[in-house]
């Protein structure tokens, strides 16, 4: 579970949208990146515990970032809705 932003922070997805960054596409690209064979967890784990931990933490950080930018069903897609 990613650490939530403090209440005073602006919405990350809204910021990405206003900057012209498609959060859904960024999420997809990161998912593809994590799925590349060389970026998957090693089958020979515990050969180098430091490297294994670094790889796990890096993947975890990217996964948490993806969770922060993915659209939530009840929160919309980061776009400001003018219709009320």
N, C-alpha and C positions, 0 to 999 in steps of 0.2 A: 504494500500500500504506500503510495507516494505521500510525502509530507505535504499537507495542504499549505497553500500560501496564506500569509497573514491576512486578516480581514481588510486591511487598508490597501492591499495590493490590487491592481486592476486584473481583470480576467485574462489569463494567458491566451486562451483561444480567441477572444475578441481582439487582443493585441496582434496576434498572428494574422487574423483576417484583415485588420485595418492596414497591416504592413504588406498585404498582398501575398501572404504565405498560406497555401492551402493545407490546413492541418490534417485533413483526411489523407491527402497525398503524401505528406511528410510521414504520417503514421504508417502508411503502406510501404514506403521506401525503407523505413527503419525495420519494419517486419521482414522485408526481403533481405536486408543486410544481415539481420540476426539469423536468417535461415540459410545463409551461405555455408557450405560444408566447413570451410576453414574458420568460421565464426561460431560454430556449434561447440557445445561442451566436448572436451577431449574424451576419447574412449580409454586413453591411458592415464586416467586421473591418478593422482598421488605420485606421479613420477617427479613432478616439481610442484610441491604444495604452494609455493609463493605464486607461481605462474597460474596455477589452477584457481587460487583465490582471486587474483587480479582479473582473470577472465570472467569468473562468476560475478564479481562486483561490477565490472564494466557492463556485462549483459543486464544485470539487475538495474543499473542506472538508466540504461536505454529503455528497458521495459517500463520503469516507473515514469520516465518522461513521456512515453507513448500513452500511458494511462492518464497523464495530466492533460494531454491535448486531444484525446479521443472525445467525440461527442457523447454527451450523456443524454439518454432518452428524455429526461425531464428538464434538461437545461438548454436544449437547442444546440446550435452549431457555432456559437460565438458571434453570430450576426445580431445586430441590434434590430429588434422588430419594431417597425414604425406603426404597425396596425395594433391598436388597442381599443 
